[in-house]
Amino acid sequence: MPTQLLPFLVVVAVLTVTPGPDMALVLRNGVRGGSRMAWWTGLGCCAGIAVHATAAVVGLSALLAASASAYTVVRLAGAAYLVYLGATALWKSRRAAQPVGQVNEVEQAADAISRGSAFRQGVLSNVLNVKIALLFLTLLPQFVSAGEPRMATSAVLAAIFLGIAVLWWRVFSLLVAAFGRVLTRRRVRIAFERATGVVLVALGLRVALDA
């Protein structure tokens, strides 16, 4: 067991609950599809985190950080994906704001989100987030004490980080369910769609401009 486990848990807890692209995406999908879609989006986020955690433990994240061109490509791809998600949310909110009679069943079905789509969005938003790679690259070594096996301890810390993330998104999805009646009201849903769309676009632009 890592000797610096307690301070690590505190840091990870703060990082996990801090609002960011993941929270905006999970909340958006929760408003669109309820607690289940929020949960599947959260699981996708965790899967993306697992990719970065594994890469950090085996040393691949260091290669990404060392290559300016590879880092830039991944960063811009991640920024573009966030802007795409935000623009899609804004477009859907515009359609949803139309009078009910003008939105046919085919359009309503197209706006629905599936578990697979929610999961993929969570995965991609994290895999393409180079800041998560840098987070693991810089965070884990700080909590590996002298004399501890670097790779084994890093693997344990990464697994704990992932476990906390899974727990958080489960709790968050249940909170979405608790406020389900309010969140599923048409005006509230449209407002959330617009707000999260603006947030995702803004985050994407910030990532793109953050050289």
N, C-alpha and C positions, 0 to 999 in steps of 0.2 A: 504494500500500500504506500503511495507517495507520502512523504513526510510533510509536504506543504499542501495537503488536501483541503484543509479548511479555508485558507485564503483563496485557493483556486475556485472553490465552490462559490464563494462570495462574488468574485470577479465574473464568473460565468453566469451567475444568476442575474447580475446587473446587465451584462451584455445581452442576455437572452430576452429580457423583457423591455429593452430599449426599443422604441418605435423605429421602424425602418421599412425598406421595400417589402420584406417578408410580411410584416404585420399589415401593410396596406393591401397586399395581394390576398392574404388569408381572409381579411375582413371583407374585401370586395367579393370574393367567391362565396363567403358565408352569407352575405346579403343576397346573392344571386341564387344560391342553392341550399342554404340552411347549414346546420351544424355539420352534417355529413360532408358537404363539399369543403367547408373550412378545415375539417380534420384531414381530408385527403390532400388538400393543398399543403397543410402543415407537414404531413408525412413526406410529401415531395421535397419540401424544404430540408427536412432531416436527411433525406437521401442525398441531396446535393451537398449538405454539410459533411456527410460521411465520405463522399468522394474527396473533398478537400482535406479532411482529417487523415485519411489514408495516405494521400499524396504527401502531406507534411511529415507523417511518421517515417515514410520510406525515403524521403528526401527529394521528391519530385517538385514540391512547391519551391524549393530553393532554386531549381533550374528555371522555373517560370519567372521568379523574381530577378534572376540574373540576366535574363534575355529581355532587353528593352522592346524588341520587336514583338516577341510572343506576348509579353505583358500588355502591350498596346492593343494588339489584335483582340485578345480576350476582353480587355476593358471596354473597347468600343463595341464589341459584340454584345456584351452585357448591357451597356448603355442603350444600344439600339433596341434590345429586347424589352427593356423597361419602358422606353418611349412607345414601342408598339403596343404593349399591354395597356398603357395609359390612354393612348389614342383610341384603342378599341373600346375601352370603358367609356370614354367621352362620346363615341359614336353610338354605342348602345344606349346611353342615357338620353341622347337626342331622340332616338327612335322610341324609347320607352315613354318619353314625354308627350308623344302624339296621343290624340284622343283614342280611347280604347277601341272604338269601332274601326279605326284606320290600321290597326295592327292585326294582321290575320294570323291564323294558327301556324302557318309555315314559318312566319317571322318569329313568332314566340318560341317555336321549337328550336330555331337557329340560335336564339339567345340563351337557351338552356345550357348548362354546363354539366359535363359528365365527370365521373370519378377519374377516368383516365386523363382527361384534359386538365382537371384541377391538379392532379399529381404531376403531370408533365410541366405545368407552369411553375410549380414549386421547385422541381428539380432544376429546370433551366435557369430560373432566376438566381439560384445559388451557385450552380456550376460555373455560370458566366460572371460571377461576382469575384473579381480578383482580390477584393479587400478581405474576403473570407480566407483566401489562401494565405495572404500576408498576416492575417490575424493568427492563424494556427502556427505560422512560421515564427512569429515573434512571441506569441503568448506561451506556448508549451515549454520552450527551453527555460523560461523564468521560474518554472515550478518543478524543475528537475534538479534535485539537490546533488551536491558533489558525492560521488560514491554510488549513486543509483544508476542502474543501466538505462542509458538514454532512450533507446528505442522502446524497451518494455514499459518504462514509466510514461513515455509520451503516448504510447498506445492506450494505457490505462486512463490517462487524463483525457485523451480524445474520446474514448468510449463514455466517460462520465459526462463530458460536454454534450455528446449526442443524446445520452439518456435524459439529461435535463431539458434539452430541446424538445424531445418527444413528449415529455411530461407537460411542458409549457403549452405546446400546441393542442394537447388533449384538453387541458384546462381552458384554454382560449376558445376552443370549438364549443365547449359546454357553455361558456359565457355567451357565445353567439346564440346558442339555443335558448338560453334564459331570456334573452331580449328578442327572441324570434318574432313575436307578434308585432313589436314596434318596427323592427328592421324590415319586415315583409310588407309594410304599408307602402303603397305605390309612391307617394311623395318622398317618404324617407329613403326608399330604395333608389330612386332617381338622384336624390341629393348625395347619397353615399357613392353612387356610381360616378357622379361628376367629381366629387371631392377626391376619391381615390384615383380617378383618372388624372386629375391635375397633379396630385402628389407623385404618382408614378412617372409622369412625363418630366416633372421637375427633378426628381431623383436621377432619371436617366440622363438628362442634360448636365446635371452636376457631375455625374460619373464621367461623362464624355469630356468635360472641360477640366477635370481634375487630373492634370498631367503629372 
